[in-house]
Amino acid sequence: MIEQNSIIKTMPPDTRLPPLSALRAFEATVRHGSVSRAARELHLTDGAVSRAVRELEGDLGFDLFQRSSRAVLPTPTAQVLAEDVAGALDRLRTALARARRTAGPGRPLVLSCEPTLLIRWLIPRLAQLQAAVGGERELRLVSAGGVVHFERDGIDLAIRRNDFALADDVLAEPFVNEHIGPVCRADVAATLGLQPGIPLQGVLLHTATRPGAWDTWAALAGTPLQPTRAIRFEHFYQSLQAAVAGAGVAIGPLALVADDLASGVLCAPRGFVADGSCYQLMAPRAAEGGDSAFHTVLAWLRAACEELPATSPPTVGKRPQSPKRSTKAPAPGRI
């Protein structure tokens, strides 16, 4: 009788990694305890985050959350895994940031900017900014607001309003003071009256990103508000576009409406007042003595802001003249 030897094959361990997008969605969902908040952080839809988490569960072969109609609760295994994933993501971000810093001057320059300022002021001047940076270096723009995570998100420079506290390792230099005022189409302005101190009526356009903007302006300008009604928008650029369409009167930060004022699309019947805030250019403090891009972009921003129109009220119905181009460097005290 011939014995037949049995051959037992040992399967190698599964070393495949899930998609990075699924890991990020999972970690953010556990950290926030909410799919919606994770989606806002990652700039995704709720459905996209849910699908990414389901994909990870399918890859692992077990559930990571206990789901109900009101909440998603991570399992004990998911809690431990989320901590490990968070640590791995932090190490990966640090490694990528280190690689970017040592890649040399030819690598892309990533500039993060608040969405409305990016859309209405920076992008129309993108060619000039690229020329200042240099044609040999690609300029990449990122739309974001609030606290900047430079290493985590691969950001070199950021433009923000100074409405939040800065970490000790962040360098920030102001480049223009904020001025705000009512803006609307000339035909709408003709119904409002121009006399200072008279209550401002009409349809007032509000924005969730600065819910107190109208009250701030009213207090600074000494002008009561008597709106006939109010329309609320999620973002500044939406309220400003509504003003362009003639839907009412919006609060317009000067830099955000400069081009519309110059072209006559909008007017500022009550002028502008300084609200005490400013826009600033930010970077990791380690960049202060290294990459010259910070100082190059800062100088360009200050020079570009010298061309903003005057803050005094224009005549309603008269097409304003385009601001004259300045040829001198701005003095630090004028920002």
PAZA-501828 format. One record per residue (C-alpha): residue number from 1; residue in three letters; x, y, z. Coordinates in Angstrom, 2 decimals, decimal comma. Layout:
N
+-----+------+---------+---------+---------+
|  nr | rest |       X |       Y |       Z |
+-----+------+---------+---------+---------+
| NUM |  ALA |       X |       Y |       Z |
...
+-----+------+---------+---------+---------+
This chain:
335
+-----+------+---------+---------+---------+
|  nr | rest |       X |       Y |       Z |
+-----+------+---------+---------+---------+
|   1 |  MET |    0,00 |    0,00 |    0,00 |
|   2 |  ILE |    1,38 |    3,29 |   -1,05 |
|   3 |  GLU |    0,94 |    6,14 |    1,41 |
|   4 |  GLN |   -0,07 |    9,39 |   -0,12 |
|   5 |  ASN |    1,65 |   12,30 |    1,55 |
|   6 |  SER |   -0,65 |   15,21 |    2,33 |
|   7 |  ILE |    0,60 |   18,63 |    1,30 |
|   8 |  ILE |   -0,69 |   21,47 |    3,41 |
|   9 |  LYS |   -0,28 |   24,91 |    1,91 |
|  10 |  THR |   -0,11 |   27,83 |    4,27 |
|  11 |  MET |   -1,81 |   30,94 |    2,92 |
|  12 |  PRO |    0,27 |   34,10 |    3,32 |
|  13 |  PRO |   -1,23 |   36,79 |    5,55 |
|  14 |  ASP |   -3,35 |   39,39 |    3,82 |
|  15 |  THR |   -1,13 |   42,48 |    3,60 |
|  16 |  ARG |   -3,41 |   44,52 |    1,37 |
|  17 |  LEU |   -4,19 |   48,02 |    2,64 |
|  18 |  PRO |   -7,64 |   49,59 |    2,34 |
|  19 |  PRO |   -7,92 |   52,82 |    0,33 |
|  20 |  LEU |   -6,58 |   55,85 |    2,16 |
|  21 |  SER |   -9,88 |   57,65 |    1,55 |
|  22 |  ALA |  -11,74 |   54,92 |    3,45 |
|  23 |  LEU |   -9,33 |   55,11 |    6,39 |
|  24 |  ARG |   -9,66 |   58,89 |    6,57 |
|  25 |  ALA |  -13,46 |   58,70 |    6,46 |
|  26 |  PHE |  -13,50 |   56,04 |    9,19 |
|  27 |  GLU |  -11,09 |   57,91 |   11,49 |
|  28 |  ALA |  -12,95 |   61,22 |   11,11 |
|  29 |  THR |  -16,32 |   59,55 |   11,78 |
|  30 |  VAL |  -15,05 |   57,97 |   15,00 |
|  31 |  ARG |  -13,34 |   61,18 |   16,13 |
|  32 |  HIS |  -16,41 |   63,36 |   15,51 |
|  33 |  GLY |  -18,98 |   60,74 |   16,44 |
|  34 |  SER |  -20,92 |   61,87 |   13,40 |
|  35 |  VAL |  -20,94 |   61,11 |    9,68 |
|  36 |  SER |  -22,11 |   64,65 |    8,89 |
|  37 |  ARG |  -19,31 |   66,35 |   10,82 |
|  38 |  ALA |  -16,77 |   64,00 |    9,28 |
|  39 |  ALA |  -18,13 |   64,85 |    5,84 |
|  40 |  ARG |  -17,80 |   68,59 |    6,49 |
|  41 |  GLU |  -14,18 |   68,17 |    7,57 |
|  42 |  LEU |  -13,31 |   66,09 |    4,52 |
|  43 |  HIS |  -15,37 |   68,26 |    2,10 |
|  44 |  LEU |  -17,45 |   65,23 |    1,09 |
|  45 |  THR |  -21,12 |   64,38 |    1,14 |
|  46 |  ASP |  -22,58 |   62,31 |    3,97 |
|  47 |  GLY |  -23,26 |   59,54 |    1,50 |
|  48 |  ALA |  -19,65 |   59,46 |    0,30 |
|  49 |  VAL |  -18,38 |   59,09 |    3,88 |
|  50 |  SER |  -20,91 |   56,35 |    4,64 |
|  51 |  ARG |  -19,92 |   54,44 |    1,50 |
|  52 |  ALA |  -16,23 |   54,74 |    2,36 |
|  53 |  VAL |  -16,84 |   53,34 |    5,85 |
|  54 |  ARG |  -18,93 |   50,48 |    4,42 |
|  55 |  GLU |  -16,11 |   49,76 |    1,98 |
|  56 |  LEU |  -13,65 |   49,51 |    4,86 |
|  57 |  GLU |  -15,99 |   47,19 |    6,79 |
|  58 |  GLY |  -16,32 |   44,99 |    3,72 |
|  59 |  ASP |  -12,56 |   44,86 |    3,33 |
|  60 |  LEU |  -12,07 |   43,93 |    6,99 |
|  61 |  GLY |  -14,96 |   41,48 |    7,10 |
|  62 |  PHE |  -16,69 |   42,86 |   10,21 |
|  63 |  ASP |  -18,75 |   45,85 |   11,35 |
|  64 |  LEU |  -17,04 |   48,88 |   12,87 |
|  65 |  PHE |  -20,17 |   50,70 |   14,02 |
|  66 |  GLN |  -23,42 |   49,96 |   15,76 |
|  67 |  ARG |  -25,96 |   51,83 |   13,68 |
|  68 |  SER |  -29,32 |   53,22 |   14,72 |
|  69 |  SER |  -31,68 |   55,77 |   13,23 |
|  70 |  ARG |  -30,14 |   58,49 |   15,40 |
|  71 |  ALA |  -26,43 |   57,73 |   15,69 |
|  72 |  VAL |  -23,47 |   55,61 |   14,65 |
|  73 |  LEU |  -21,54 |   54,21 |   17,63 |
|  74 |  PRO |  -18,05 |   52,77 |   17,08 |
|  75 |  THR |  -17,41 |   49,31 |   18,47 |
|  76 |  PRO |  -14,56 |   48,82 |   20,98 |
|  77 |  THR |  -12,47 |   47,37 |   18,15 |
|  78 |  ALA |  -13,21 |   50,43 |   16,02 |
|  79 |  GLN |  -12,13 |   52,79 |   18,83 |
|  80 |  VAL |   -8,72 |   51,13 |   19,05 |
|  81 |  LEU |   -8,35 |   50,95 |   15,28 |
|  82 |  ALA |   -9,27 |   54,64 |   14,90 |
|  83 |  GLU |   -6,52 |   55,65 |   17,34 |
|  84 |  ASP |   -3,98 |   53,58 |   15,41 |
|  85 |  VAL |   -5,17 |   55,00 |   12,07 |
|  86 |  ALA |   -4,98 |   58,57 |   13,42 |
|  87 |  GLY |   -1,39 |   58,01 |   14,52 |
|  88 |  ALA |   -0,49 |   56,49 |   11,15 |
|  89 |  LEU |   -2,09 |   59,39 |    9,27 |
|  90 |  ASP |   -0,18 |   61,91 |   11,41 |
|  91 |  ARG |    3,11 |   60,12 |   10,68 |
|  92 |  LEU |    2,27 |   60,04 |    6,98 |
|  93 |  ARG |    1,46 |   63,76 |    6,94 |
|  94 |  THR |    4,72 |   64,55 |    8,73 |
|  95 |  ALA |    6,69 |   62,45 |    6,26 |
|  96 |  LEU |    5,00 |   64,13 |    3,28 |
|  97 |  ALA |    5,56 |   67,60 |    4,73 |
|  98 |  ARG |    9,24 |   66,78 |    5,26 |
|  99 |  ALA |    9,51 |   65,57 |    1,66 |
| 100 |  ARG |    7,87 |   68,76 |    0,38 |
| 101 |  ARG |   10,26 |   70,96 |    2,35 |
| 102 |  THR |   13,30 |   69,16 |    0,97 |
| 103 |  ALA |   12,03 |   68,87 |   -2,62 |
| 104 |  GLY |   13,61 |   72,15 |   -3,66 |
| 105 |  PRO |   12,29 |   75,48 |   -4,98 |
| 106 |  GLY |   10,70 |   73,92 |   -8,07 |
| 107 |  ARG |    7,95 |   72,11 |   -6,18 |
| 108 |  PRO |    4,37 |   73,49 |   -6,29 |
| 109 |  LEU |    3,48 |   76,30 |   -3,91 |
| 110 |  VAL |    0,16 |   75,49 |   -2,19 |
| 111 |  LEU |   -1,81 |   78,56 |   -1,07 |
| 112 |  SER |   -5,00 |   78,16 |    0,96 |
| 113 |  CYS |   -7,49 |   81,04 |    0,89 |
| 114 |  GLU |  -10,94 |   81,75 |    2,30 |
| 115 |  PRO |  -13,50 |   80,77 |   -0,36 |
| 116 |  THR |  -15,16 |   84,13 |   -1,08 |
| 117 |  LEU |  -11,88 |   86,06 |   -1,15 |
| 118 |  LEU |  -10,47 |   83,38 |   -3,43 |
| 119 |  ILE |  -13,40 |   83,51 |   -5,85 |
| 120 |  ARG |  -14,03 |   87,25 |   -5,96 |
| 121 |  TRP |  -10,57 |   88,79 |   -5,52 |
| 122 |  LEU |   -7,63 |   86,39 |   -5,75 |
| 123 |  ILE |   -8,55 |   84,33 |   -8,83 |
| 124 |  PRO |   -9,11 |   87,44 |  -11,02 |
| 125 |  ARG |   -5,52 |   88,42 |  -10,08 |
| 126 |  LEU |   -4,04 |   84,95 |  -10,38 |
| 127 |  ALA |   -1,86 |   85,77 |  -13,39 |
| 128 |  GLN |   -0,21 |   88,65 |  -11,53 |
| 129 |  LEU |    0,39 |   86,51 |   -8,44 |
| 130 |  GLN |    1,86 |   83,70 |  -10,56 |
| 131 |  ALA |    4,19 |   86,22 |  -12,20 |
| 132 |  ALA |    5,34 |   87,41 |   -8,78 |
| 133 |  VAL |    5,97 |   83,85 |   -7,60 |
| 134 |  GLY |    7,74 |   82,98 |  -10,85 |
| 135 |  GLY |    6,66 |   81,00 |  -13,87 |
| 136 |  GLU |    8,98 |   78,12 |  -13,00 |
| 137 |  ARG |    7,01 |   77,32 |   -9,83 |
| 138 |  GLU |    3,45 |   76,03 |  -10,06 |
| 139 |  LEU |    0,94 |   77,84 |   -7,86 |
| 140 |  ARG |   -1,88 |   75,69 |   -6,45 |
| 141 |  LEU |   -4,90 |   77,30 |   -4,79 |
| 142 |  VAL |   -6,99 |   75,58 |   -2,10 |
| 143 |  SER |  -10,37 |   76,88 |   -0,94 |
| 144 |  ALA |  -10,70 |   76,64 |    2,86 |
| 145 |  GLY |  -11,35 |   78,74 |    5,95 |
| 146 |  GLY |  -10,63 |   78,70 |    9,66 |
| 147 |  VAL |   -7,69 |   77,08 |   11,40 |
| 148 |  VAL |   -4,95 |   75,92 |    9,03 |
| 149 |  HIS |   -3,31 |   72,50 |    9,45 |
| 150 |  PHE |   -0,20 |   73,15 |    7,37 |
| 151 |  GLU |    1,55 |   69,80 |    7,66 |
| 152 |  ARG |   -1,60 |   67,68 |    7,72 |
| 153 |  ASP |   -3,08 |   69,23 |    4,57 |
| 154 |  GLY |    0,14 |   69,99 |    2,70 |
| 155 |  ILE |   -0,37 |   73,77 |    2,84 |
| 156 |  ASP |    2,57 |   76,16 |    2,39 |
| 157 |  LEU |    0,81 |   79,51 |    2,82 |
| 158 |  ALA |   -2,68 |   80,56 |    3,90 |
| 159 |  ILE |   -4,78 |   83,70 |    3,72 |
| 160 |  ARG |   -7,21 |   84,13 |    6,59 |
| 161 |  ARG |   -9,09 |   86,83 |    8,44 |
| 162 |  ASN |   -7,73 |   87,27 |   11,96 |
| 163 |  ASP |  -10,87 |   85,96 |   13,67 |
| 164 |  PHE |   -9,35 |   82,97 |   15,46 |
| 165 |  ALA |   -6,39 |   82,29 |   17,76 |
| 166 |  LEU |   -3,06 |   81,28 |   16,21 |
| 167 |  ALA |   -0,77 |   78,53 |   17,41 |
| 168 |  ASP |    2,70 |   79,55 |   18,60 |
| 169 |  ASP |    4,35 |   77,86 |   15,62 |
| 170 |  VAL |    2,38 |   79,89 |   13,04 |
| 171 |  LEU |    3,77 |   83,04 |   11,43 |
| 172 |  ALA |    1,15 |   85,65 |   10,45 |
| 173 |  GLU |    1,56 |   89,06 |    8,82 |
| 174 |  PRO |   -1,40 |   91,37 |    8,06 |
| 175 |  PHE |   -1,69 |   92,85 |    4,58 |
| 176 |  VAL |   -5,00 |   94,76 |    4,54 |
| 177 |  ASN |   -7,48 |   96,05 |    7,10 |
| 178 |  GLU |  -11,09 |   94,98 |    6,69 |
| 179 |  HIS |  -13,69 |   97,59 |    5,71 |
| 180 |  ILE |  -17,35 |   96,67 |    5,43 |
| 181 |  GLY |  -20,43 |   98,43 |    4,08 |
| 182 |  PRO |  -23,80 |   97,89 |    2,40 |
| 183 |  VAL |  -23,55 |   97,10 |   -1,32 |
| 184 |  CYS |  -26,28 |   96,72 |   -3,92 |
| 185 |  ARG |  -27,21 |   97,62 |   -7,46 |
| 186 |  ALA |  -27,68 |  101,30 |   -8,22 |
| 187 |  ASP |  -31,43 |  100,90 |   -8,85 |
| 188 |  VAL |  -31,80 |   99,30 |   -5,41 |
| 189 |  ALA |  -29,66 |  101,99 |   -3,77 |
| 190 |  ALA |  -31,91 |  104,72 |   -5,17 |
| 191 |  THR |  -34,70 |  103,42 |   -2,95 |
| 192 |  LEU |  -32,64 |  103,46 |    0,25 |
| 193 |  GLY |  -31,73 |  107,11 |    0,73 |
| 194 |  LEU |  -28,18 |  108,37 |    1,15 |
| 195 |  GLN |  -28,37 |  110,54 |    4,26 |
| 196 |  PRO |  -26,12 |  109,27 |    7,08 |
| 197 |  GLY |  -28,01 |  108,23 |   10,20 |
| 198 |  ILE |  -31,28 |  107,52 |    8,41 |
| 199 |  PRO |  -32,40 |  103,94 |    9,08 |
| 200 |  LEU |  -31,39 |  101,50 |    6,38 |
| 201 |  GLN |  -34,41 |   99,73 |    4,96 |
| 202 |  GLY |  -34,93 |   97,29 |    2,11 |
| 203 |  VAL |  -34,22 |   93,58 |    1,84 |
| 204 |  LEU |  -31,08 |   92,76 |    3,82 |
| 205 |  LEU |  -28,98 |   89,79 |    2,71 |
| 206 |  HIS |  -27,31 |   87,86 |    5,54 |
| 207 |  THR |  -24,65 |   85,15 |    5,58 |
| 208 |  ALA |  -24,12 |   82,32 |    8,06 |
| 209 |  THR |  -20,34 |   82,70 |    7,93 |
| 210 |  ARG |  -20,61 |   86,18 |    9,51 |
| 211 |  PRO |  -24,01 |   86,25 |   11,20 |
| 212 |  GLY |  -23,27 |   89,50 |   13,08 |
| 213 |  ALA |  -21,96 |   91,48 |   10,10 |
| 214 |  TRP |  -25,03 |   93,72 |    9,74 |
| 215 |  ASP |  -25,18 |   94,50 |   13,46 |
| 216 |  THR |  -21,45 |   95,27 |   13,47 |
| 217 |  TRP |  -21,79 |   97,69 |   10,57 |
| 218 |  ALA |  -24,88 |   99,36 |   12,08 |
| 219 |  ALA |  -23,06 |   99,97 |   15,38 |
| 220 |  LEU |  -19,90 |  101,29 |   13,71 |
| 221 |  ALA |  -21,77 |  103,48 |   11,22 |
| 222 |  GLY |  -24,32 |  104,72 |   13,75 |
| 223 |  THR |  -27,14 |  103,68 |   11,43 |
| 224 |  PRO |  -30,25 |  101,82 |   12,62 |
| 225 |  LEU |  -31,53 |   98,88 |   10,59 |
| 226 |  GLN |  -35,19 |   98,68 |    9,56 |
| 227 |  PRO |  -35,28 |   95,83 |    7,05 |
| 228 |  THR |  -38,47 |   95,10 |    5,17 |
| 229 |  ARG |  -37,37 |   91,47 |    5,23 |
| 230 |  ALA |  -34,21 |   89,35 |    5,38 |
| 231 |  ILE |  -32,78 |   86,62 |    3,18 |
| 232 |  ARG |  -30,12 |   84,31 |    4,62 |
| 233 |  PHE |  -27,35 |   82,49 |    2,77 |
| 234 |  GLU |  -24,73 |   79,98 |    3,82 |
| 235 |  HIS |  -21,71 |   81,73 |    2,29 |
| 236 |  PHE |  -20,64 |   85,31 |    1,59 |
| 237 |  TYR |  -20,28 |   84,78 |   -2,16 |
| 238 |  GLN |  -23,93 |   83,71 |   -2,30 |
| 239 |  SER |  -25,19 |   86,86 |   -0,60 |
| 240 |  LEU |  -22,96 |   89,03 |   -2,80 |
| 241 |  GLN |  -24,21 |   87,29 |   -5,95 |
| 242 |  ALA |  -27,76 |   87,92 |   -4,76 |
| 243 |  ALA |  -26,89 |   91,61 |   -4,44 |
| 244 |  VAL |  -25,52 |   91,58 |   -8,01 |
| 245 |  ALA |  -28,84 |   90,06 |   -9,11 |
| 246 |  GLY |  -30,75 |   92,90 |   -7,43 |
| 247 |  ALA |  -32,27 |   90,75 |   -4,69 |
| 248 |  GLY |  -31,38 |   93,19 |   -1,92 |
| 249 |  VAL |  -28,53 |   94,78 |    0,03 |
| 250 |  ALA |  -25,56 |   92,74 |    1,23 |
| 251 |  ILE |  -22,74 |   93,53 |    3,62 |
| 252 |  GLY |  -19,71 |   93,80 |    1,39 |
| 253 |  PRO |  -16,17 |   93,57 |    2,68 |
| 254 |  LEU |  -14,30 |   96,01 |    0,45 |
| 255 |  ALA |  -11,83 |   93,51 |   -1,03 |
| 256 |  LEU |  -14,66 |   91,14 |   -1,94 |
| 257 |  VAL |  -16,62 |   93,74 |   -3,91 |
| 258 |  ALA |  -13,76 |   95,86 |   -5,27 |
| 259 |  ASP |  -14,11 |   94,63 |   -8,85 |
| 260 |  ASP |  -17,90 |   95,04 |   -8,86 |
| 261 |  LEU |  -17,53 |   98,60 |   -7,54 |
| 262 |  ALA |  -14,93 |   99,42 |  -10,19 |
| 263 |  SER |  -17,13 |   98,09 |  -12,99 |
| 264 |  GLY |  -20,31 |   99,73 |  -11,69 |
| 265 |  VAL |  -22,13 |   96,43 |  -11,16 |
| 266 |  LEU |  -22,52 |   97,32 |   -7,46 |
| 267 |  CYS |  -22,34 |  100,54 |   -5,52 |
| 268 |  ALA |  -21,79 |  101,31 |   -1,83 |
| 269 |  PRO |  -24,42 |  103,96 |   -0,94 |
| 270 |  ARG |  -23,29 |  104,29 |    2,69 |
| 271 |  GLY |  -19,56 |  103,81 |    2,16 |
| 272 |  PHE |  -17,39 |  101,52 |    4,27 |
| 273 |  VAL |  -16,15 |  101,46 |    7,86 |
| 274 |  ALA |  -13,20 |   99,62 |    9,38 |
| 275 |  ASP |  -14,43 |   96,77 |   11,55 |
| 276 |  GLY |  -11,14 |   96,26 |   13,42 |
| 277 |  SER |  -10,18 |   93,01 |   11,70 |
| 278 |  CYS |   -7,70 |   92,34 |    8,92 |
| 279 |  TYR |   -6,62 |   89,72 |    6,44 |
| 280 |  GLN |   -3,27 |   88,09 |    7,06 |
| 281 |  LEU |   -0,82 |   85,79 |    5,30 |
| 282 |  MET |    0,11 |   82,76 |    7,38 |
| 283 |  ALA |    2,80 |   80,09 |    7,20 |
| 284 |  PRO |    4,56 |   77,66 |    9,54 |
| 285 |  ARG |    7,03 |   79,69 |   11,57 |
| 286 |  ALA |    9,80 |   77,41 |   10,33 |
| 287 |  ALA |    9,36 |   79,00 |    6,89 |
| 288 |  GLU |   10,26 |   82,48 |    8,17 |
| 289 |  GLY |   13,95 |   82,14 |    7,47 |
| 290 |  GLY |   13,76 |   79,56 |    4,71 |
| 291 |  ASP |   11,45 |   79,58 |    1,70 |
| 292 |  SER |   11,30 |   83,13 |    0,27 |
| 293 |  ALA |    7,78 |   82,51 |   -1,09 |
| 294 |  PHE |    6,20 |   83,90 |    2,09 |
| 295 |  HIS |    7,87 |   87,29 |    1,70 |
| 296 |  THR |    7,26 |   87,33 |   -2,07 |
| 297 |  VAL |    3,53 |   86,66 |   -1,71 |
| 298 |  LEU |    3,20 |   89,07 |    1,23 |
| 299 |  ALA |    4,79 |   91,89 |   -0,80 |
| 300 |  TRP |    2,47 |   91,15 |   -3,72 |
| 301 |  LEU |   -0,63 |   91,11 |   -1,51 |
| 302 |  ARG |    0,25 |   94,45 |    0,06 |
| 303 |  ALA |    0,89 |   96,04 |   -3,32 |
| 304 |  ALA |   -2,33 |   94,62 |   -4,79 |
| 305 |  CYS |   -4,36 |   95,94 |   -1,86 |
| 306 |  GLU |   -3,03 |   99,44 |   -2,50 |
| 307 |  GLU |   -5,30 |   99,39 |   -5,56 |
| 308 |  LEU |   -8,53 |   98,86 |   -3,59 |
| 309 |  PRO |  -11,05 |  101,68 |   -4,14 |
| 310 |  ALA |  -11,57 |  104,45 |   -1,63 |
| 311 |  THR |  -13,98 |  103,79 |    1,23 |
| 312 |  SER |  -16,04 |  106,98 |    0,81 |
| 313 |  PRO |  -19,55 |  106,58 |   -0,63 |
| 314 |  PRO |  -19,81 |  106,87 |   -4,44 |
| 315 |  THR |  -22,64 |  108,73 |   -6,08 |
| 316 |  VAL |  -25,53 |  106,34 |   -6,65 |
| 317 |  GLY |  -26,14 |  105,67 |  -10,32 |
| 318 |  LYS |  -22,76 |  107,03 |  -11,46 |
| 319 |  ARG |  -20,30 |  104,54 |  -12,86 |
| 320 |  PRO |  -17,14 |  104,67 |  -10,70 |
| 321 |  GLN |  -13,74 |  105,02 |  -12,33 |
| 322 |  SER |  -11,37 |  102,09 |  -12,15 |
| 323 |  PRO |   -8,74 |  102,62 |   -9,45 |
| 324 |  LYS |   -5,36 |  103,82 |  -10,65 |
| 325 |  ARG |   -2,55 |  101,32 |  -10,52 |
| 326 |  SER |    0,00 |  102,09 |   -7,83 |
| 327 |  THR |    3,68 |  101,90 |   -8,75 |
| 328 |  LYS |    5,17 |  102,25 |   -5,30 |
| 329 |  ALA |    5,59 |   99,66 |   -2,59 |
| 330 |  PRO |    3,08 |  100,00 |    0,26 |
| 331 |  ALA |    4,25 |  101,33 |    3,58 |
| 332 |  PRO |    3,78 |   98,84 |    6,43 |
| 333 |  GLY |    1,62 |  101,32 |    8,34 |
| 334 |  ARG |   -0,93 |  101,47 |    5,52 |
| 335 |  ILE |   -2,04 |   97,86 |    5,50 |
+-----+------+---------+---------+---------+
